[in-house]
Amino acid sequence: MPTTQWGSQITFGWEFEEQTPRILNWYKPTSFKGTDQAWIALSKEEKEKSVRVGQPDFSWNNFVKLGTAPGYLSYRVRQEVFAPTWEICCTEYPTTVDALFEQMLTVKRAMLAEWGGFQVHIVFDRPPAQKLEYHSQLASLYQLLNDYAFAKLAKRDDEAGFSRLLGAYGHPLTGLRDHLISEEVLDGPDSEGVSSGTYKYHYVGLRDLYGNRKIGFEIRAGWQSQETKLRSLIERLTNTLGSLNTPFSVKNNRGDGAAKFTLLNHFDFHESRYRRADALGEDFLLNLQKESETVFKLLEKSSQTQFSYPSSSEILFSRWMLAFAPWEDHPSISESDSMKISIKSRRDQNISLLNRYFQKLLPEKPGANTTYVSDCVRNFFKETSLHSYL
């Protein structure tokens, strides 16, 4: 049974989102007056016809578990924001990675689904409030997981890294560390009554919806393409929680010359980049911030769904700034001169290009293109392959 460095038992949980009507093999509508066996006896077509999926008055919230369904499943189905998507979760929490995957595999096979529908929770007691180092390491681990996913997934051409539901974390880690120490609530209900919070909507969320002074990491996206990758991450993350001083990297097979580093090394790097931001130049920073505000207003007025862009210009700006950090000074790069040169060269090229852009010396004009800066940011991570050092 895995434990954290401060002796807390680690447990696991999962949520699963899908649209397949195969959920009707495990759940029935509350309006159905017959027995479970009568519902099971209905044909696939009869079940689907009776539930009226897609109709204005339809909600998956009105479905309850059959007695023949696995006992660890949630009693009710939950209606997701995007109809006809539904969500179920486990209510019996595995205490080993093997048991976690046994539950998820059962669901995956029954739904004929992919791993992408799962969100995995790794849950543990908060560290003692006086243990400043533990809170710094947890904040750093959260940052590192999101840094890696943001840098790696920049290879995609979609806007996922800049959406409302997924993306990098770009605020000072001392703030997150102090928030953890204070034991103030991380999650709270949003306007729809859904559990939400500052640290949820990233590739990996940091949550406290579990009760009893428990917090946890929620793996929301970035590793669910393959079972082996997802399992490897969860196993290594679990081991790291038990030994926070041990060097840790998200990627197993890292780039040439990649050096070992600890979570406190990563914490210090991020804190130093805020102190060194002025080196980018006052005009550049002001123009970048102004552009984030303008782009955000354009996105708000566009026909895009609100979930396709960040919830504020400040979040957009903070994600852009990750591409202008002095990554060549990160301890993982300390033994690779060629990578140091590559990172600095690509960042300097982006700064030069964007200065020309802000001065209206390019065909693309500031305040008119909602993706120009985001594309520059993605190109930085694509061309440097920084994720392979994290």
Secondary structure, 3 states (H helix, E strand, C coil): CCECCCCCECEEEEEEEECCHHHHHCEEECCCCCCHHHHHHCCHHHHHHHHCCCCCCCCHHHEEECCCCCCCECCECEECCCCCCEEEEECCCCCCHHHHHHHHHHHHHHHCCCHHHEEEEEEEECCCCCCHHHHHHHHHHHHHHHHHHHHHHCCCCCCCCECCCCECCCCCHHHHHHHHHHCCCCCEECCCCCEECCCCCCCEEEECCCCCCEEEEEECCCCCCCHHHHHHHHHHHHHHHCCCCCCCCCCCCCCCCCCCCCHHHHHHHHHHHHHCHHHHCHHHHHHHHHHHHHHHHHHHHCCCCHHHCCCCHHHHHHHHHHHHCCHHHCHHHCCCHHHHHHHHHHHHHHHHHHHHHHCCCCCCCCCCCCCHHHHHHHHHHHHHCHHHHC
